[in-house]
Structure formats: structure tokens, C-alpha cells
Amino acid sequence: MESLHCINVADNKIHDSINAILFIERIGEWLMFLNLMARFKL
């Protein structure tokens, strides 16, 4: 039962890191979009 708990904790950590990576990629896309908008206004 204890080993199952360890696997579950590891799985949650992997899931959190995947969410963090997706979040960072989304911020990167948003910054690129803002950069393009600023360039066209100038």
C-alpha cells in the first residue's frame, strides 16, 4: 500500500511539471504575439 502511495505522489509531480511547461509555453506564445503587435504599430 505504501509503494502505491509513492507512485501516486511521483505521478502528481510529473503532472505538475507538465502543467508548468505548458503554462510557460503559453506565456512564450503570448509574448511573441505582443511583440508582433508592437512591431506592426511602429
Backbone hydrogen bonds in HBPLUS format (Angstrom, degrees):
<---DONOR---> <-ACCEPTOR-->    atom                        ^
c    i                          cat <-CA-CA->   ^        H-A-AA   ^      H-
h    n   atom  resd res      DA  || num        DHA   H-A  angle D-A-AA Bond
n    s   type  num  typ     dist DA aas  dist angle  dist       angle   num
A0005-HIS N   A0001-MET O   3.27 MM   4  6.58 148.6  2.37 140.9 148.5     1
A0006-CYS N   A0002-GLU O   3.13 MM   4  6.53 152.5  2.21 147.3 154.2     2
A0007-ILE N   A0003-SER O   3.05 MM   4  6.37 157.4  2.11 148.9 154.3     3
A0008-ASN N   A0004-LEU O   3.01 MM   4  6.26 155.4  2.08 145.6 152.5     4
A0009-VAL N   A0005-HIS O   2.96 MM   4  6.26 155.2  2.02 151.3 157.4     5
A0010-ALA N   A0006-CYS O   2.99 MM   4  6.23 163.4  2.02 151.2 155.5     6
A0011-ASP N   A0007-ILE O   2.89 MM   4  6.08 156.1  1.95 148.3 155.4     7
A0012-ASN N   A0008-ASN O   2.98 MM   4  6.24 152.2  2.06 145.3 152.3     8
A0013-LYS N   A0009-VAL O   3.00 MM   4  6.31 152.1  2.08 147.5 155.1     9
A0014-ILE N   A0010-ALA O   2.96 MM   4  6.26 157.8  2.01 151.6 157.3    10
A0015-HIS N   A0011-ASP O   2.97 MM   4  6.15 159.1  2.01 146.1 152.2    11
A0016-ASP N   A0012-ASN O   2.90 MM   4  6.13 155.6  1.96 146.9 153.2    12
A0017-SER N   A0013-LYS O   2.98 MM   4  6.23 157.3  2.04 148.3 153.9    13
A0018-ILE N   A0014-ILE O   2.95 MM   4  6.21 153.2  2.02 149.8 157.3    14
A0019-ASN N   A0015-HIS O   3.01 MM   4  6.27 159.6  2.05 148.3 153.7    15
A0020-ALA N   A0016-ASP O   2.92 MM   4  6.19 152.1  2.00 145.6 153.5    16
A0021-ILE N   A0017-SER O   2.95 MM   4  6.18 156.5  2.01 146.3 151.8    17
A0022-LEU N   A0018-ILE O   2.97 MM   4  6.23 164.5  2.00 154.4 158.3    18
A0023-PHE N   A0019-ASN O   2.92 MM   4  6.08 153.4  1.99 145.4 153.1    19
A0024-ILE N   A0020-ALA O   2.93 MM   4  6.18 157.4  1.98 149.6 155.1    20
A0025-GLU N   A0021-ILE O   2.94 MM   4  6.20 160.0  1.98 151.7 157.2    21
A0026-ARG N   A0022-LEU O   2.98 MM   4  6.18 152.0  2.06 144.0 151.5    22
A0027-ILE N   A0023-PHE O   3.01 MM   4  6.33 153.5  2.08 147.0 153.9    23
A0028-GLY N   A0024-ILE O   2.92 MM   4  6.20 156.7  1.98 148.7 155.4    24
A0029-GLU N   A0025-GLU O   2.94 MM   4  6.25 154.7  2.01 148.9 155.0    25
A0030-TRP N   A0026-ARG O   3.00 MM   4  6.20 156.5  2.06 145.8 152.3    26
A0031-LEU N   A0027-ILE O   2.88 MM   4  6.15 155.5  1.94 152.4 158.7    27
A0032-MET N   A0028-GLY O   3.01 MM   4  6.25 156.6  2.07 146.3 152.5    28
A0033-PHE N   A0029-GLU O   2.96 MM   4  6.20 154.3  2.03 146.0 153.2    29
A0034-LEU N   A0030-TRP O   2.94 MM   4  6.23 160.0  1.98 150.0 154.8    30
A0035-ASN N   A0031-LEU O   2.92 MM   4  6.08 152.6  1.99 145.6 153.5    31
A0036-LEU N   A0032-MET O   2.97 MM   4  6.28 153.7  2.04 147.9 154.1    32
A0037-MET N   A0033-PHE O   3.00 MM   4  6.29 160.8  2.04 150.9 156.2    33
A0038-ALA N   A0034-LEU O   2.94 MM   4  6.14 160.5  1.97 149.7 154.6    34
A0039-ARG N   A0035-ASN O   3.02 MM   4  6.20 151.3  2.11 143.3 151.2    35
A0040-PHE N   A0036-LEU O   3.01 MM   4  6.30 155.2  2.08 152.7 158.3    36
A0041-LYS N   A0037-MET O   3.11 MM   4  6.34 148.3  2.21 146.3 154.7    37
A0042-LEU N   A0038-ALA O   3.22 MM   4  6.45 145.0  2.35 142.2 150.4    38
